[in-house]
Amino acid sequence: MPFFTEGQDPLNTTPGGEPGRMPIGKPEPDPFAYPSPAETLGAAFRQHNFIVYLLDAINAPQPDMKGVPGYNPIPSVRGTKYEPFADQFLSDRNPAQVAARKVKIDRDQADQDILAQAGWGGTFDSLVATAANPLWLVLIVYWAYRRAKRAQRGFGLR
């Protein structure tokens, strides 16, 4: 009195899986699943915070900077998903630089996809990342200095 039909594997939980076979590979991602808060915050800071962007650029591996005589990066970009970004490739002097730029574009696109999938959470995290930018402090101090100078002149203290 078996609980399963002959040849069916009870561990096979994939929908429409073949009887008697174990599931292979990663499960399909849920298209309605939201990214985790850590993923969303990381993507927001990489996209909207100048200091994090700068540190990321400094710590990124640098490709070989030796130029290849007569190298034109545009044929390697034409007809690919990178064609809309062709103007960014114009200064590249060898294939290693083109490959590094493609990796950077892919990462930026992935971050933008994460923020878009997060919905309002992605918008809120983007605002937090922008507000947490230390360069705002420079603008606020400069504004306060200008206000103080203007007030000083207005009260005849100068």
C-alpha atoms as a printed R data frame, in Angstrom:
    type eleno elety resid chain resno      x      y       z
1   ATOM     1    CA   MET     A     1  0.000  0.000   0.000
2   ATOM     2    CA   PRO     A     2  2.331  2.787  -1.252
3   ATOM     3    CA   PHE     A     3  1.606  6.433  -0.627
4   ATOM     4    CA   PHE     A     4  3.164  7.461  -3.945
5   ATOM     5    CA   THR     A     5  2.706  6.082  -7.406
6   ATOM     6    CA   GLU     A     6  5.440  3.817  -8.674
7   ATOM     7    CA   GLY     A     7  8.506  5.764  -9.838
8   ATOM     8    CA   GLN     A     8  7.461  9.070  -8.273
9   ATOM     9    CA   ASP     A     9 10.068 10.737  -6.086
10  ATOM    10    CA   PRO     A    10  8.495 12.148  -2.924
11  ATOM    11    CA   LEU     A    11 11.320 14.732  -2.654
12  ATOM    12    CA   ASN     A    12 10.610 16.225  -6.073
13  ATOM    13    CA   THR     A    13  8.716 19.404  -5.212
14  ATOM    14    CA   THR     A    14  9.132 21.240  -8.503
15  ATOM    15    CA   PRO     A    15  5.841 21.886 -10.254
16  ATOM    16    CA   GLY     A    16  5.585 19.643 -13.266
17  ATOM    17    CA   GLY     A    17  8.750 17.822 -12.254
18  ATOM    18    CA   GLU     A    18  9.504 14.495 -13.785
19  ATOM    19    CA   PRO     A    19  8.664 11.546 -11.555
20  ATOM    20    CA   GLY     A    20 11.702  9.856 -10.105
21  ATOM    21    CA   ARG     A    21 14.054 12.834 -10.554
22  ATOM    22    CA   MET     A    22 15.487 15.167  -7.986
23  ATOM    23    CA   PRO     A    23 15.034 18.912  -8.562
24  ATOM    24    CA   ILE     A    24 18.021 20.382 -10.397
25  ATOM    25    CA   GLY     A    25 19.302 23.938 -10.186
26  ATOM    26    CA   LYS     A    26 18.034 26.959  -8.345
27  ATOM    27    CA   PRO     A    27 14.324 27.477  -7.857
28  ATOM    28    CA   GLU     A    28 12.693 30.120 -10.022
29  ATOM    29    CA   PRO     A    29 12.674 33.539  -8.336
30  ATOM    30    CA   ASP     A    30  9.316 34.864  -7.248
31  ATOM    31    CA   PRO     A    31  8.537 37.868  -9.475
32  ATOM    32    CA   PHE     A    32  6.381 39.397  -6.733
33  ATOM    33    CA   ALA     A    33  8.995 39.125  -3.972
34  ATOM    34    CA   TYR     A    34 10.407 42.378  -2.660
35  ATOM    35    CA   PRO     A    35 14.166 42.774  -2.202
36  ATOM    36    CA   SER     A    36 15.426 42.677   1.357
37  ATOM    37    CA   PRO     A    37 15.857 45.981   3.237
38  ATOM    38    CA   ALA     A    38 19.648 45.509   3.234
39  ATOM    39    CA   GLU     A    39 19.706 45.055  -0.550
40  ATOM    40    CA   THR     A    40 17.503 48.093  -1.051
41  ATOM    41    CA   LEU     A    41 19.517 50.322   1.283
42  ATOM    42    CA   GLY     A    42 22.805 49.197  -0.281
43  ATOM    43    CA   ALA     A    43 21.509 49.918  -3.778
44  ATOM    44    CA   ALA     A    44 20.190 53.317  -2.687
45  ATOM    45    CA   PHE     A    45 23.498 54.345  -1.141
46  ATOM    46    CA   ARG     A    46 25.471 53.172  -4.198
47  ATOM    47    CA   GLN     A    47 23.165 55.150  -6.476
48  ATOM    48    CA   HIS     A    48 22.454 58.320  -4.476
49  ATOM    49    CA   ASN     A    49 25.274 58.944  -2.001
50  ATOM    50    CA   PHE     A    50 28.346 60.635  -3.468
51  ATOM    51    CA   ILE     A    51 30.763 59.437  -0.768
52  ATOM    52    CA   VAL     A    52 29.721 55.780  -1.130
53  ATOM    53    CA   TYR     A    53 29.902 56.119  -4.921
54  ATOM    54    CA   LEU     A    54 33.389 57.605  -4.630
55  ATOM    55    CA   LEU     A    55 34.595 54.881  -2.228
56  ATOM    56    CA   ASP     A    56 33.142 52.241  -4.518
57  ATOM    57    CA   ALA     A    57 35.022 53.746  -7.477
58  ATOM    58    CA   ILE     A    58 38.275 53.916  -5.510
59  ATOM    59    CA   ASN     A    59 38.028 50.311  -4.306
60  ATOM    60    CA   ALA     A    60 36.985 48.888  -7.687
61  ATOM    61    CA   PRO     A    61 39.692 46.919  -9.474
62  ATOM    62    CA   GLN     A    62 41.368 49.094 -12.091
63  ATOM    63    CA   PRO     A    63 41.754 47.640 -15.584
64  ATOM    64    CA   ASP     A    64 44.972 47.803 -17.566
65  ATOM    65    CA   MET     A    65 45.386 51.387 -18.768
66  ATOM    66    CA   LYS     A    66 47.820 50.682 -21.625
67  ATOM    67    CA   GLY     A    67 46.292 51.775 -24.885
68  ATOM    68    CA   VAL     A    68 46.012 49.510 -27.891
69  ATOM    69    CA   PRO     A    69 47.005 51.452 -31.010
70  ATOM    70    CA   GLY     A    70 43.997 52.050 -33.241
71  ATOM    71    CA   TYR     A    71 41.522 50.483 -30.779
72  ATOM    72    CA   ASN     A    72 37.895 51.489 -31.307
73  ATOM    73    CA   PRO     A    73 35.497 50.399 -28.529
74  ATOM    74    CA   ILE     A    74 32.299 51.127 -30.453
75  ATOM    75    CA   PRO     A    75 32.187 47.884 -32.535
76  ATOM    76    CA   SER     A    76 32.226 45.836 -29.301
77  ATOM    77    CA   VAL     A    77 29.244 47.836 -28.001
78  ATOM    78    CA   ARG     A    78 27.166 48.114 -31.189
79  ATOM    79    CA   GLY     A    79 24.177 45.769 -31.253
80  ATOM    80    CA   THR     A    80 24.366 44.900 -27.547
81  ATOM    81    CA   LYS     A    81 22.435 46.084 -24.519
82  ATOM    82    CA   TYR     A    82 25.251 48.597 -23.947
83  ATOM    83    CA   GLU     A    83 24.572 50.549 -27.148
84  ATOM    84    CA   PRO     A    84 22.547 53.273 -25.358
85  ATOM    85    CA   PHE     A    85 25.663 53.904 -23.231
86  ATOM    86    CA   ALA     A    86 28.040 54.089 -26.216
87  ATOM    87    CA   ASP     A    87 29.140 57.629 -25.367
88  ATOM    88    CA   GLN     A    88 30.602 56.366 -22.078
89  ATOM    89    CA   PHE     A    89 32.871 53.955 -23.955
90  ATOM    90    CA   LEU     A    90 34.476 56.571 -26.212
91  ATOM    91    CA   SER     A    91 37.445 57.203 -23.888
92  ATOM    92    CA   ASP     A    92 38.275 53.501 -23.437
93  ATOM    93    CA   ARG     A    93 41.623 52.570 -24.968
94  ATOM    94    CA   ASN     A    94 41.623 48.767 -24.665
95  ATOM    95    CA   PRO     A    95 39.238 45.783 -24.229
96  ATOM    96    CA   ALA     A    96 39.895 45.554 -20.465
97  ATOM    97    CA   GLN     A    97 38.523 49.053 -19.939
98  ATOM    98    CA   VAL     A    98 35.449 48.204 -22.010
99  ATOM    99    CA   ALA     A    99 34.848 45.069 -19.922
100 ATOM   100    CA   ALA     A   100 35.206 47.012 -16.661
101 ATOM   101    CA   ARG     A   101 32.749 49.653 -17.873
102 ATOM   102    CA   LYS     A   102 30.256 46.931 -18.852
103 ATOM   103    CA   VAL     A   103 30.470 45.457 -15.330
104 ATOM   104    CA   LYS     A   104 29.831 48.918 -13.833
105 ATOM   105    CA   ILE     A   105 26.818 49.488 -16.093
106 ATOM   106    CA   ASP     A   106 25.406 46.055 -15.186
107 ATOM   107    CA   ARG     A   107 25.793 46.794 -11.469
108 ATOM   108    CA   ASP     A   108 24.108 50.184 -11.825
109 ATOM   109    CA   GLN     A   109 21.243 48.586 -13.738
110 ATOM   110    CA   ALA     A   110 20.877 45.894 -11.052
111 ATOM   111    CA   ASP     A   111 20.778 48.584  -8.338
112 ATOM   112    CA   GLN     A   112 18.126 50.515 -10.252
113 ATOM   113    CA   ASP     A   113 16.086 47.313 -10.681
114 ATOM   114    CA   ILE     A   114 16.289 46.630  -6.934
115 ATOM   115    CA   LEU     A   115 15.103 50.150  -6.122
116 ATOM   116    CA   ALA     A   116 12.264 49.840  -8.629
117 ATOM   117    CA   GLN     A   117 11.160 46.463  -7.244
118 ATOM   118    CA   ALA     A   118 11.172 47.820  -3.701
119 ATOM   119    CA   GLY     A   119  8.506 50.396  -4.565
120 ATOM   120    CA   TRP     A   120  7.975 53.011  -1.860
121 ATOM   121    CA   GLY     A   121 10.686 51.403   0.243
122 ATOM   122    CA   GLY     A   122 13.173 52.050  -2.560
123 ATOM   123    CA   THR     A   123 12.039 55.666  -2.803
124 ATOM   124    CA   PHE     A   124 12.369 56.151   0.954
125 ATOM   125    CA   ASP     A   125 15.822 54.529   1.020
126 ATOM   126    CA   SER     A   126 16.913 56.743  -1.889
127 ATOM   127    CA   LEU     A   127 15.824 59.816   0.062
128 ATOM   128    CA   VAL     A   128 17.689 58.583   3.155
129 ATOM   129    CA   ALA     A   129 20.841 57.959   1.110
130 ATOM   130    CA   THR     A   130 20.634 61.426  -0.425
131 ATOM   131    CA   ALA     A   131 20.017 63.109   2.934
132 ATOM   132    CA   ALA     A   132 22.885 61.174   4.550
133 ATOM   133    CA   ASN     A   133 25.350 62.620   2.071
134 ATOM   134    CA   PRO     A   134 28.008 64.530   4.047
135 ATOM   135    CA   LEU     A   135 28.313 67.090   1.268
136 ATOM   136    CA   TRP     A   136 25.005 68.544   2.474
137 ATOM   137    CA   LEU     A   137 26.853 69.665   5.595
138 ATOM   138    CA   VAL     A   138 29.168 71.824   3.464
139 ATOM   139    CA   LEU     A   139 26.169 73.516   1.850
140 ATOM   140    CA   ILE     A   140 24.452 74.086   5.194
141 ATOM   141    CA   VAL     A   141 27.593 75.572   6.770
142 ATOM   142    CA   TYR     A   142 28.086 77.832   3.755
143 ATOM   143    CA   TRP     A   143 24.440 78.952   3.907
144 ATOM   144    CA   ALA     A   144 24.724 79.663   7.645
145 ATOM   145    CA   TYR     A   145 27.937 81.627   7.072
146 ATOM   146    CA   ARG     A   146 26.276 83.744   4.382
147 ATOM   147    CA   ARG     A   147 23.261 84.378   6.611
148 ATOM   148    CA   ALA     A   148 25.520 85.408   9.491
149 ATOM   149    CA   LYS     A   149 27.499 87.787   7.253
150 ATOM   150    CA   ARG     A   150 24.289 89.300   5.919
151 ATOM   151    CA   ALA     A   151 22.888 89.708   9.428
152 ATOM   152    CA   GLN     A   152 26.141 91.272  10.592
153 ATOM   153    CA   ARG     A   153 25.979 93.881   7.819
154 ATOM   154    CA   GLY     A   154 22.294 94.504   8.508
155 ATOM   155    CA   PHE     A   155 22.840 95.286  12.187
156 ATOM   156    CA   GLY     A   156 25.760 97.595  11.510
157 ATOM   157    CA   LEU     A   157 28.216 95.360  13.367
158 ATOM   158    CA   ARG     A   158 30.751 95.476  10.600
